[in-house]
Structure formats: structure tokens, C-alpha cells
Amino acid sequence: MSTLTEIIIAVFVAAGIPSAVFVAMFNRWMRKQQELEDARVQAQILLFRGDRANCTLAEECAVSIQKLDPQGKTHNGRLAGALEYARKVKHEQQDFITAEGAKRHGRHG
């Protein structure tokens, strides 16, 4: 009976070691994947912020140019259309971000 007990213990130990190693490796891989995802999200946030900063700067430059030249002699009158388009895109981006935030809040809130 002692030998049977030793065999059973040996089987459990033999099965447990590879399982423990697999779980440890899997947990390490999952942490790495989460780190990569967090970095990707942070990069997207920074890109979005940079885009918003560029749009704001361009919008303010266009408004300043229009104030300096209200007749449109130096910018051929096309600046108003470009400014309108930039504002439209800025609002579309903001609407998208607001909608995504509402979706996430609804899922996790």
C-alpha cells in the first residue's frame, strides 16, 4: 500500500510541476500583453492630443489671418472654407470621443 501511495503522490507531483510552470509562463505573457496594450492606448492618446493641438493652432492662425485681412486679398478667400472644414472635423472628433466615452461608461459604470 505504501508503494501505491508513493506512486499516486509521484503522479500528482509530475502533473503539478508542468501545470505550475505553464501557469507562471502564461501569467507572465498576459502581463506583457497588458503592458503592450497600455502602451498602445497611451500612444493613441498622445497622437490624438497632438492632432487636437495642431487643429487648434491652425484654427487660431486662420482666425488671425482673417482678422488681419478681412477682404481675403492675401489668402484668396479660401481660408474661410478651410477654417469651416477644420471646425467641422474638430467637432466630429469630439463627438466620436464623447460617444466612445459614453459606451465605455455604460459597460463599466
N, C-alpha and C positions, 0 to 999 in steps of 0.2 A: 504494500500500500504506500509505503514511503517513496518508492520509485515512481509510482503513478502520480503522486503529489508533486514530485520534483519535475516530472515531465509536463504536467499542467502548468506549473509555475514557469518553466522554461518556454513553453509555447506563448504564454501571456507576455513574458518579457521580450521574446523575439518579435512578437507582433506589436508590442507597445513602442519599442525603440524607433522603428521606421515611421510609425504614426506620429510620434513626438517630433522627429526630425522634419517630417513633411509639414506639420502644423507650424513649426518655427519658421521654416522657409516660406511657407505661404503667407504668414503674418508679416514677415519682412518684405515680401513682394507687394503685399497690399499697402503697407506704409509707404513704400517707394511710389506706387501708383498714385496714392493720395497726395504726396508731395508734388509729383508732376502735374496733377490736376490743379492743385492750389497755385502753382507757378503759372500755369496756362491761364487761369482765371485772372490772376494779378496782371499778367501781360496784356490781356484783353482790356482790363480796366484802364491801364495806363495808356494804351492805344486810343481808347475812347476819349479819355481826358485830353490827350494831345490833340485829337481831332476837334473836340469842342473848343479848346483854346485857339486853335488855328481858325476855326469858323468865327469865333468871337473877334479875333484880331482882324480878320478880313472884313467882317461886317462893320466894325468901328472905323477901319480905314476907308471903306466905301462911303460911309456916312460923312466922314470928314472931308473927303474929296467932293462930295455933292454940296456940302456947305460952302466950300471954297469956290466952287464953280457951279452955281445953280443953273446956269443955262446949258451946261453939258458940252462946252466948247472943247475941253481937253480930253474928255472920255467918250466922246461920240454918242452920248445918250444911252449907251448900252449898260452902263453901270447900274441903272435902276432895275433893269431886268435881272442882272446877275445878283444884285442885293435881294431882290424878291425871292429868287430861287434859293439863295443861301439861307434865308429865313425859313422858307418852306421846309427845306431839308433838316434844318436845326429842330424845327417843331416836330417833324416826323420821327427824328431820332428820340426826342424827349418823350413822345407818345409811346414809342416802342418800349423804351426803358421803363416807363410808368406801367405799361401793361404787363411786362415781364415781372416787375416787382409785385404787382397785384397777384399774378399767378403763383409766384413763389410764396407769398404771404398766405395765400389761400391753402396751399399744400402743407406748409409747415406751421401755420399760425394756430 
